[in-house]
Every structure is written in structure tokens, then in C-alpha cells.
Amino acid sequence: MKNGVVSNDDGFTLFEVIVATAIMAVSLVMVMQLFSAGLRSARASCDYTRAVVHARDKMEELSYTLKGASGEFEDGFSWETAVEDYRTSEDKEYSLLKLVVKIYWPDVQQKQKAHELVSLKMNEVKKNQ
């Protein structure tokens, strides 16, 4: 209202409100997609971190026992270990063993994920006396 006269410029038109609502809806959908992608990435990162920790623990255990086995952790991750001959020294006093630890887990989409840790260990060859 200007100088006592009613003006048509005092509000928004229906078209302006619809356009603003559409822009806000598209923006909200994009923000929600980014948020859910961030959550998926955080979950995948957490799973890989747990797999690496489990693999390191099993590798430590395997380096003492030197026996392959398999099993499952309480958190749904499963594991397999293997010990293979890698190389024997020329003087046959020492041999290298290949230690393999594989960790498996299902991801959010129920696809099987895996992490493998490989190490070598020097082992003294027992001589027959």
C-alpha cells in the first residue's frame, strides 16, 4: 500500500511460490542423496578397517602356529588362513613360508567383500640327526 492506494506488488504470485517450492524440493533431494552416499562410504570404511584389524590379528596368530585354519568372528566376518612353502635357501638351513590371511564379509548390498594379507616368514629347517 503506497500513499493510501492498494498495490498489486505486495505479495508473491502463485507461480513464484510454485517455482520456489520446486527449487527447494530438488535441493532437498540432492542433499539427502549426498547424505546417504556419505553414510554408505562411512560404513564401507568401517568394514574395511575392521577387516584389516582382524587380518592383522590372525596374521600374528598364524606366525606362531604355522597351521592353516578357517572360522568366523562374532561380528559376522569370516576368515581363512594358509601356510605355503615359498622358497628354501641353497644351504637348506632355512626356508621361507608364505602366510596368507583372507577376511570375508557381506556388504550392505549382500555382496561378498574380501581383504587378503600376505607375509613371508623365515623358518629354520629341522635336520634329521
PyMOL commands that set and color helices and strands:
alter all, ss='L'
color gray80, all
select helices_A, chain A and resi 14-65
alter helices_A, ss='H'
color red, helices_A
select strands_A, chain A and resi 70-72+78-88+94-106+112-124
alter strands_A, ss='S'
color yellow, strands_A
deselect
rebuild
show_as cartoon
